[in-house]
Amino acid sequence: MKVGITCYPTYGGSGAVATELGLELAHRGHEVHFVSYAQPFRLTSFRPGVFFHEVEMMPYPLFEYPPYSLALAVALHRVTLDHALDLLHVHYAVPHATSAWVAREMLRADGGDVKIITTLHGTDITLVGQDPSFEPITRFSIERSDGLTAVSEHLKQRTLDAFGCDGRRIQVVPNFIDPSRYDRENTPCHRGDLVRAGERLVMHISNFRKVKRVDDVVRVFARIQARVPSRLVLIGDGPERATAVQVAEQEGVTDRTMFLGKLESVAELLSCADLFLLPSEEESFGLVALEAQASGVPVVGSAGSGLDEVLEGGVTGWLHPVGDVEAMAASGIRVLDDADLWIRTSNAARERAAGRFAADRIVPLYEAFYEEVMAGGGGRTRGTDAGAPGANGTLEPGAEPGRGEAG
């Protein structure tokens, strides 16, 4: 199959998953064409069957803000024609699904066609999509997609609550990882450069947006540090970094807090970590929490979102109400202060990540969905049969692709 993939190429979960999906599809014999304004940050070397097409933007004085969505539509139209693509798989509803629809309308005007699958990742639904200025076009783009997937049941329900998606069923296909990349035993570790002997390493990775509650990360760490000698390493950057720096000063942990900025690869740092903090207001899935678990790092985070589907509370980590700094700190102290508990939690985390979210279990679910969409399915409501997904629209890890077992 020939697949076009569009995603945001910068640091973030959606771009990482979209790129890894493309690479896995190529490894499985498909031809994959990435179309975006820049090369995805995880597409760093030559891979057979993988091609990148940069969207060309024309500088023009009349455009104060260059119309990227239209330029993307033109690029998708061109690549689809030139390479006879079977489908376009776009990640994020706005503007990618909209651009794909425009490209398809251009193709249809010339007698061609292409299928569109849209994967919803989070803020395209929970934040951008519900803004009054974007809600109508988000709804339109979702409804015009031939197939829809969401990375968690939580996000699926948020989408249904916000947009209805009448007459459609959203397939839940979770994010995934390559367990071998996060093998703690075989990954170079920089622990000696980050902590001193006898200290524990607490870590946080995000884009430092307000929804990530990076200030709570620092507050939780300060309480942990008061009981267990530790250092906090924060990876990433964004608008809340200054707030995090200020809170570290207020809590008196500036000398024990290290900001490393944006890094392309985090596996070798996660392999050093003893605890991962993710106290977000909202997580549609929490890919970084999955990466931490794959690295054998216990996670403490917020309950009530997609993170509930990634972690097994009390087994691979602990989830507490948003903003409950004291409870999160207590869980962190407990696991860092009990070597046997840390080992059990670390082992359980790795087993869950490899057992439920490994690429070789999830990518076939996408392939099965591709086949369904190409055959004329793609989530429109219809009776369940032996060849159709289950009534709840979920493709669970471990279920036989195309059969729809709940798992």
C-alpha angles and dihedrals in degrees: 000000000000111000131186115206125195123186141143103278097207129091113301143097098267094053092045094051094044092051094046090048091054092049092048091048091052090049087055092054104268125128111239129195119190114205118189144118091266138014110277110257093238093050095087106142144027115289123180111248094017123112133177125210118189118216109239116226119198115215108226126166092223091063109076086176112028110233099244094170091061093044088051091051090053091049093049090049092050096046092046091053097042095048102028094237118199097207144358116229109196124188115213121025096236120088100341099065090045092051091047091053091051090049091051092050089053090051092049091052087062095044097263133111143189135191120244126212119185122199115201114213108176128274091046083073107021098044119006097031094054095049107113091237092056105028097091095048092043091052091046094049093048092050093049094053115104091216135016130199131180127198095230143014087245092059092043090056092045088053093049091048092050102038109014094217090212114207094014138098121210115219114221110221111168127220117265145204139204102246092204091062090059098042101142093202095055102035120099109250128210096192094128090059093051109039139021125240112290095020126116123228117228117189141194128182125186147114090268095238119154092256089064092063094217089173088064089051089060094044092051090048093050090057092046092049091053088063105025121035102245147149128220122223117191119194123194135034141238147124096312097056093095090052091051091051090050093049091049088056092048092049093046096239101111092115090054097046123086126189112201099177124215116345127183096216124035102169094095090051096045088053087065097047126106097189136015122208122205109161094162125164088227135006118180088196114332105230092182090056088054090050089050091051091048086055091052095252118144112232130216114192150134125300127220103060142065090302087077088068094050100046129051102219114236091008110059096011144323132275125200135173116286110274096015094132094165095055092046091050091049091054091047093050092047096054095040092049096049114064095190092050091048092053093048092048093045093051092046091050093053092046093051094048094049095039100048109018107035116133093240089061099043105038092062087058089059091047091052090049091050090054091049093051092046089052090055101267119099103149105310109147113266139136119294116248138162092283100041131080119261122278094261091058094236126139102197123203107261095025115122106262111252094016099083100216112169091228 
